[in-house]
Structures are given as C-alpha cells and as structure tokens.
Amino acid sequence: MSKGAYVRIWRLLAAAIIAAALAVQAWADLTFGSFSWDQMPGYFTPLAALTGIGALVIAAASRHPDQWWIDTLRVNATTYTAVAGIVYWAILADHAIPKVPWANAILHGGAAILLFADWMTIGRRRRLPIRTWWTVLAVPGGWCAYLVIRAAYDGWVPYAFLDPARGPAAIAGTVSVIAVVGLACAGLLHTSTFMRRHAPEVASTPASR
C-alpha cells in the first residue's frame, strides 16, 4: 500500500472518530439534556467538530491534498477545535456533567490532537499565503453574528460567559481573550512549516502549490 493510501486511511479514521463523538454527544444532549435542535447552531464545539471532519474528509478525498485552500481549511479546523477544548477546560468544565465522557473528551481535546498531529506530520513545505490568514475568523464571525441575532430575538445565549447580565465590558473582555488565544493558535500553525521540512508529501503537483 502506498504512503498516500495510508494517509487517506488515517484521515478518514480520524474524521470517523470525531463524527462518532459528535453524533453520540448530540444524541445525549438532546435526549438527556436541556438542548433543542434549534439551539445546536449556537454552540461552537459542534461547528468546530464539523469543520474538522470536513477538513479531514476533503484532504483524504482530494487527489491533490496540498492545495492552499485545503491546507487553510486544515489550519482553521485545528484552531477551532483547539479553542473549543481550551475554553471548555478553562471555563466550562467545572459546571458540566458529561453524559458520555469519551465523546466529550474527543470533542474537547481529542479532535484538536488528531488535527494537530495531521498538520504537523503531513503538510506543506512552504508557508501558506498571508492572504489566507484572515480566513480563520470566518466561522467565529458567522457564529457571533448568529448569537447576536438570536439573543435579540429570544434572549438565549449558549454559554454563561456570554450572559448579558455580566455586562458588555465583562463579555467583551472574555471574548477578546478567547479571540487572542485563537489567533495565537492559528499563527503558530501558519508559521510551523519550518518544523516539517522533511515531512512526507502526498500526491502533489507544482500547480497545486
């Protein structure tokens, strides 16, 4: 079996692990928790997990997985899952009682480890174009816009640190810290290519770079 085939299998297996955890966690939350389907888009962890699954599947399915847009998606997905894990364990874990601990652990840590391992061991030999760096803000920006609209509509927010009762300054401060952590993660990933100068390449062509 070729090196590229092993890489594709690894990526599909990683995607399947995250997808299984997401499915089980969603089932548990909707069955035993207080969540409803219309509230699910308000939680960042499922969005991060879905982005990670998409990045792994697209990279596995593509004949030229080292195209800049695929690698940008991989970096962004790794950033999102890392931030989801950091925020959970730093702010939310003390107030959470997971119904399915293994699924919770994958979504709030395991997914980021899988995506980080994929990026650090199978990746580009050159840095991504600077014009791609801003794209890491796309999903969080859309998520924040949704929450603002949703809060104005029915007052619901998914996390206690976003509770309007805390006041605009406190919310802005917390969100700013989270944003800095996310940008730092993305920056580290974008500049980490020098650590992988001898990383294996997968079905690449000059045009795909």
C-alpha positions as a Markdown table, in Angstrom:
| # | Residue | x | y | z |
|---|---|---|---|---|
| 1 | Met | 0.0 | 0.0 | 0.0 |
| 2 | Ser | 1.3 | 3.5 | -0.9 |
| 3 | Lys | 2.1 | 6.2 | 1.6 |
| 4 | Gly | -0.7 | 8.3 | 0.1 |
| 5 | Ala | -3.2 | 5.4 | 0.8 |
| 6 | Tyr | -2.1 | 5.2 | 4.4 |
| 7 | Val | -2.5 | 8.9 | 4.8 |
| 8 | Arg | -6.0 | 8.8 | 3.4 |
| 9 | Ile | -7.0 | 5.9 | 5.7 |
| 10 | Trp | -5.6 | 7.8 | 8.7 |
| 11 | Arg | -7.6 | 11.0 | 7.8 |
| 12 | Leu | -10.8 | 9.1 | 7.2 |
| 13 | Leu | -10.4 | 7.2 | 10.5 |
| 14 | Ala | -9.7 | 10.5 | 12.4 |
| 15 | Ala | -12.8 | 12.0 | 10.8 |
| 16 | Ala | -14.9 | 9.0 | 11.7 |
| 17 | Ile | -13.8 | 9.2 | 15.4 |
| 18 | Ile | -14.7 | 12.9 | 15.6 |
| 19 | Ala | -18.0 | 12.2 | 13.8 |
| 20 | Ala | -18.9 | 9.4 | 16.1 |
| 21 | Ala | -18.2 | 11.5 | 19.2 |
| 22 | Leu | -20.3 | 14.4 | 17.7 |
| 23 | Ala | -23.2 | 12.1 | 17.0 |
| 24 | Val | -23.2 | 10.5 | 20.4 |
| 25 | Gln | -22.8 | 13.8 | 22.2 |
| 26 | Ala | -25.6 | 15.4 | 20.2 |
| 27 | Trp | -27.9 | 12.4 | 21.0 |
| 28 | Ala | -27.0 | 12.6 | 24.7 |
| 29 | Asp | -27.6 | 16.3 | 24.9 |
| 30 | Leu | -30.9 | 16.2 | 23.0 |
| 31 | Thr | -32.1 | 13.1 | 24.9 |
| 32 | Phe | -31.0 | 13.8 | 28.5 |
| 33 | Gly | -30.0 | 17.5 | 28.4 |
| 34 | Ser | -32.0 | 20.7 | 28.1 |
| 35 | Phe | -31.0 | 21.4 | 24.5 |
| 36 | Ser | -33.1 | 21.5 | 21.4 |
| 37 | Trp | -32.3 | 21.2 | 17.7 |
| 38 | Asp | -32.7 | 24.9 | 17.1 |
| 39 | Gln | -30.1 | 25.7 | 19.8 |
| 40 | Met | -27.4 | 23.4 | 18.4 |
| 41 | Pro | -26.0 | 26.1 | 16.0 |
| 42 | Gly | -25.4 | 28.3 | 19.0 |
| 43 | Tyr | -22.7 | 26.0 | 20.4 |
| 44 | Phe | -19.2 | 26.4 | 19.0 |
| 45 | Thr | -18.0 | 22.9 | 19.7 |
| 46 | Pro | -20.2 | 21.2 | 17.1 |
| 47 | Leu | -19.2 | 23.8 | 14.5 |
| 48 | Ala | -15.6 | 23.2 | 15.3 |
| 49 | Ala | -16.0 | 19.4 | 15.0 |
| 50 | Leu | -17.9 | 19.7 | 11.7 |
| 51 | Thr | -15.2 | 21.9 | 10.3 |
| 52 | Gly | -12.6 | 19.3 | 11.4 |
| 53 | Ile | -14.5 | 16.4 | 9.9 |
| 54 | Gly | -14.8 | 18.4 | 6.6 |
| 55 | Ala | -11.1 | 19.2 | 6.5 |
| 56 | Leu | -10.1 | 15.7 | 7.0 |
| 57 | Val | -12.5 | 14.2 | 4.6 |
| 58 | Ile | -11.7 | 16.8 | 1.9 |
| 59 | Ala | -8.0 | 16.2 | 2.3 |
| 60 | Ala | -8.4 | 12.5 | 2.1 |
| 61 | Ala | -10.7 | 12.6 | -0.9 |
| 62 | Ser | -8.6 | 15.1 | -2.9 |
| 63 | Arg | -6.1 | 13.9 | -5.5 |
| 64 | His | -4.0 | 17.0 | -4.7 |
| 65 | Pro | -4.5 | 17.5 | -0.9 |
| 66 | Asp | -1.7 | 20.1 | -0.6 |
| 67 | Gln | -3.6 | 22.8 | -2.4 |
| 68 | Trp | -3.5 | 26.1 | -0.4 |
| 69 | Trp | -7.3 | 26.2 | 0.3 |
| 70 | Ile | -7.3 | 22.7 | 1.7 |
| 71 | Asp | -4.4 | 23.4 | 3.9 |
| 72 | Thr | -6.0 | 26.6 | 5.0 |
| 73 | Leu | -9.1 | 24.7 | 6.0 |
| 74 | Arg | -7.0 | 22.2 | 7.9 |
| 75 | Val | -5.3 | 25.1 | 9.9 |
| 76 | Asn | -8.6 | 26.7 | 10.6 |
| 77 | Ala | -10.2 | 23.5 | 11.8 |
| 78 | Thr | -7.3 | 22.7 | 14.0 |
| 79 | Thr | -7.6 | 26.2 | 15.5 |
| 80 | Tyr | -11.3 | 25.9 | 16.1 |
| 81 | Thr | -11.1 | 22.5 | 17.8 |
| 82 | Ala | -8.2 | 23.7 | 20.0 |
| 83 | Val | -10.1 | 26.8 | 21.1 |
| 84 | Ala | -13.1 | 24.7 | 21.9 |
| 85 | Gly | -11.0 | 22.5 | 24.1 |
| 86 | Ile | -9.2 | 25.3 | 25.8 |
| 87 | Val | -12.4 | 27.3 | 26.6 |
| 88 | Tyr | -14.2 | 24.2 | 27.8 |
| 89 | Trp | -11.5 | 23.1 | 30.2 |
| 90 | Ala | -10.6 | 26.6 | 31.4 |
| 91 | Ile | -14.1 | 28.0 | 31.8 |
| 92 | Leu | -16.9 | 25.4 | 31.4 |
| 93 | Ala | -15.7 | 22.0 | 32.7 |
| 94 | Asp | -16.4 | 22.8 | 36.4 |
| 95 | His | -20.0 | 23.4 | 35.5 |
| 96 | Ala | -20.5 | 20.5 | 33.1 |
| 97 | Ile | -21.6 | 16.9 | 33.8 |
| 98 | Pro | -20.9 | 15.0 | 30.6 |
| 99 | Lys | -23.4 | 12.2 | 29.8 |
| 100 | Val | -20.9 | 10.4 | 27.6 |
| 101 | Pro | -17.3 | 11.2 | 28.9 |
| 102 | Trp | -15.4 | 9.7 | 26.0 |
| 103 | Ala | -17.4 | 11.7 | 23.4 |
| 104 | Asn | -17.0 | 14.8 | 25.5 |
| 105 | Ala | -13.2 | 14.2 | 25.7 |
| 106 | Ile | -12.8 | 13.8 | 22.0 |
| 107 | Leu | -14.8 | 16.9 | 21.2 |
| 108 | His | -13.0 | 19.0 | 23.8 |
| 109 | Gly | -9.4 | 17.9 | 23.2 |
| 110 | Gly | -9.1 | 14.7 | 21.2 |
| 111 | Ala | -10.3 | 16.3 | 17.9 |
| 112 | Ala | -7.7 | 19.1 | 18.2 |
| 113 | Ile | -4.9 | 16.5 | 18.9 |
| 114 | Leu | -5.9 | 14.5 | 15.8 |
| 115 | Leu | -6.0 | 17.6 | 13.6 |
| 116 | Phe | -2.8 | 19.0 | 15.1 |
| 117 | Ala | -1.0 | 15.6 | 14.5 |
| 118 | Asp | -2.2 | 15.6 | 10.9 |
| 119 | Trp | -1.0 | 19.1 | 10.3 |
| 120 | Met | 2.4 | 18.6 | 11.9 |
| 121 | Thr | 3.2 | 15.3 | 10.2 |
| 122 | Ile | 1.5 | 15.6 | 6.8 |
| 123 | Gly | 1.7 | 19.1 | 5.4 |
| 124 | Arg | 3.2 | 21.8 | 3.3 |
| 125 | Arg | 6.9 | 22.5 | 2.8 |
| 126 | Arg | 6.1 | 26.2 | 2.3 |
| 127 | Arg | 4.1 | 28.6 | 4.3 |
| 128 | Leu | 0.5 | 29.4 | 3.4 |
| 129 | Pro | 0.0 | 32.8 | 1.7 |
| 130 | Ile | -0.6 | 35.6 | 4.1 |
| 131 | Arg | -3.9 | 36.4 | 2.4 |
| 132 | Thr | -5.3 | 33.2 | 3.8 |
| 133 | Trp | -4.6 | 34.0 | 7.5 |
| 134 | Trp | -7.7 | 36.1 | 8.0 |
| 135 | Thr | -10.0 | 33.2 | 7.0 |
| 136 | Val | -9.7 | 31.8 | 10.5 |
| 137 | Leu | -12.2 | 34.5 | 11.6 |
| 138 | Ala | -14.9 | 33.3 | 9.1 |
| 139 | Val | -16.6 | 30.7 | 11.2 |
| 140 | Pro | -16.3 | 32.5 | 14.6 |
| 141 | Gly | -17.5 | 35.7 | 12.9 |
| 142 | Gly | -20.6 | 34.0 | 11.5 |
| 143 | Trp | -21.2 | 32.3 | 14.8 |
| 144 | Cys | -21.1 | 35.6 | 16.7 |
| 145 | Ala | -23.4 | 37.2 | 14.2 |
| 146 | Tyr | -25.9 | 34.4 | 14.7 |
| 147 | Leu | -25.7 | 34.7 | 18.5 |
| 148 | Val | -26.3 | 38.5 | 18.4 |
| 149 | Ile | -29.4 | 38.0 | 16.2 |
| 150 | Arg | -30.6 | 35.1 | 18.3 |
| 151 | Ala | -30.1 | 37.0 | 21.6 |
| 152 | Ala | -32.0 | 39.9 | 20.2 |
| 153 | Tyr | -34.8 | 37.6 | 19.1 |
| 154 | Asp | -35.4 | 35.5 | 22.3 |
| 155 | Gly | -32.6 | 36.4 | 24.7 |
| 156 | Trp | -31.0 | 32.9 | 24.6 |
| 157 | Val | -27.2 | 32.5 | 24.8 |
| 158 | Pro | -25.3 | 29.2 | 24.8 |
| 159 | Tyr | -22.7 | 29.9 | 27.4 |
| 160 | Ala | -22.7 | 31.6 | 30.8 |
| 161 | Phe | -19.8 | 33.8 | 29.9 |
| 162 | Leu | -22.0 | 35.4 | 27.2 |
| 163 | Asp | -24.8 | 36.1 | 29.6 |
| 164 | Pro | -25.9 | 39.8 | 29.1 |
| 165 | Ala | -26.2 | 40.1 | 32.9 |
| 166 | Arg | -22.5 | 40.1 | 33.2 |
| 167 | Gly | -22.4 | 43.4 | 31.4 |
| 168 | Pro | -20.9 | 44.4 | 28.0 |
| 169 | Ala | -17.4 | 45.0 | 29.4 |
| 170 | Ala | -17.1 | 41.6 | 31.0 |
| 171 | Ile | -18.4 | 39.8 | 27.9 |
| 172 | Ala | -16.1 | 41.8 | 25.6 |
| 173 | Gly | -13.1 | 41.0 | 27.9 |
| 174 | Thr | -13.8 | 37.3 | 27.9 |
| 175 | Val | -14.4 | 37.1 | 24.1 |
| 176 | Ser | -11.3 | 39.2 | 23.5 |
| 177 | Val | -9.1 | 36.7 | 25.5 |
| 178 | Ile | -10.7 | 33.8 | 23.6 |
| 179 | Ala | -10.0 | 35.6 | 20.3 |
| 180 | Val | -6.4 | 36.2 | 21.2 |
| 181 | Val | -5.9 | 32.5 | 22.0 |
| 182 | Gly | -7.5 | 31.6 | 18.7 |
| 183 | Leu | -5.3 | 33.9 | 16.7 |
| 184 | Ala | -2.2 | 32.7 | 18.6 |
| 185 | Cys | -3.1 | 29.1 | 17.7 |
| 186 | Ala | -3.7 | 30.0 | 14.1 |
| 187 | Gly | -0.4 | 32.0 | 13.9 |
| 188 | Leu | 1.5 | 29.1 | 15.4 |
| 189 | Leu | 0.1 | 26.7 | 12.9 |
| 190 | His | 0.7 | 29.0 | 10.0 |
| 191 | Thr | 4.4 | 29.5 | 10.9 |
| 192 | Ser | 5.1 | 25.9 | 11.9 |
| 193 | Thr | 6.0 | 24.7 | 8.4 |
| 194 | Phe | 9.7 | 25.1 | 9.2 |
| 195 | Met | 9.3 | 22.2 | 11.7 |
| 196 | Arg | 8.2 | 19.9 | 8.9 |
| 197 | Arg | 10.7 | 20.5 | 6.1 |
| 198 | His | 11.2 | 16.8 | 5.8 |
| 199 | Ala | 7.5 | 15.8 | 6.2 |
| 200 | Pro | 6.1 | 13.3 | 3.6 |
| 201 | Glu | 4.3 | 14.8 | 0.7 |
| 202 | Val | 1.1 | 13.4 | -0.7 |
| 203 | Ala | 0.3 | 13.3 | -4.4 |
| 204 | Ser | 1.4 | 16.8 | -5.0 |
| 205 | Thr | 2.0 | 18.8 | -8.2 |
| 206 | Pro | 3.7 | 22.1 | -8.7 |
| 207 | Ala | 0.4 | 23.7 | -9.9 |
| 208 | Ser | -1.4 | 22.6 | -6.6 |
| 209 | Arg | 1.0 | 24.7 | -4.5 |
